[in-house]
Amino acid sequence: MSKTDQKKNKSSKPSLLQALFTRPEKDPEYMADLQSQWAVMSREERTKFVGGAIIALLLFIGALIGVFFVISYLRQLLF
């Protein structure tokens, strides 16, 4: 690989700040794929999917609250 190829590969990768503050290019096929997958799912499968997403959200929020309480407890022990 030549130096110009390496520079092209390096410049095509966004920096950390660019990755955080810029929007990636929209994929036109992405939404169509999601809609086709959703249409194929039965009502029972959709219910399980949404229920799983809600349970995952509750677990995530619970983990955040748990970490908060652990940090608060440790802070009281140290200070």
C-alpha positions in Angstrom: 0.0 0.0 0.0 1.5 3.4 -1.0 1.5 6.4 1.2 -1.3 8.1 -0.8 -3.5 5.1 -0.3 -2.8 5.2 3.5 -3.6 8.9 3.5 -6.9 8.3 1.7 -7.9 5.5 4.2 -6.9 7.7 7.1 -8.8 10.7 5.8 -11.9 8.6 5.2 -12.1 7.6 8.8 -13.7 10.5 10.8 -12.0 11.8 14.0 -13.6 11.3 17.3 -15.1 14.8 17.3 -16.3 14.4 13.7 -18.0 11.1 14.6 -19.8 12.7 17.6 -21.0 15.8 15.9 -21.7 14.9 12.3 -24.5 12.9 10.9 -23.6 9.8 8.9 -25.0 9.5 5.4 -28.5 8.2 5.2 -28.9 4.7 3.9 -32.0 4.7 1.6 -32.4 1.0 1.9 -32.4 0.9 5.7 -35.9 2.1 6.3 -37.3 -0.1 3.6 -35.6 -3.1 5.2 -37.0 -2.3 8.6 -40.5 -1.8 7.2 -40.4 -5.1 5.3 -39.2 -7.0 8.4 -41.9 -5.4 10.5 -44.5 -6.3 7.9 -43.4 -10.0 8.0 -43.7 -10.2 11.8 -47.0 -11.5 13.2 -48.9 -9.6 15.9 -47.5 -12.0 18.6 -43.9 -11.4 17.4 -44.4 -7.6 17.4 -45.8 -7.8 20.9 -42.7 -9.8 22.1 -40.4 -7.4 20.3 -41.9 -4.3 21.9 -42.1 -6.0 25.3 -38.5 -6.9 25.1 -37.5 -3.4 24.2 -39.5 -2.0 27.2 -37.9 -4.6 29.6 -34.4 -3.7 28.2 -35.1 0.0 28.8 -36.2 -0.7 32.4 -33.1 -2.8 33.0 -30.9 -0.1 31.7 -32.6 2.6 33.8 -32.4 0.3 36.8 -28.7 -0.2 36.2 -28.1 3.5 36.1 -30.0 4.0 39.3 -28.0 1.2 40.9 -24.7 2.7 39.9 -25.8 6.0 41.3 -26.7 4.5 44.7 -23.4 2.6 44.8 -21.4 5.7 44.0 -23.4 7.7 46.6 -22.7 5.0 49.2 -19.0 4.8 48.5 -18.8 8.6 48.6 -20.3 8.6 52.1 -17.8 6.0 53.2 -14.8 7.9 51.9 -15.8 11.5 52.8 
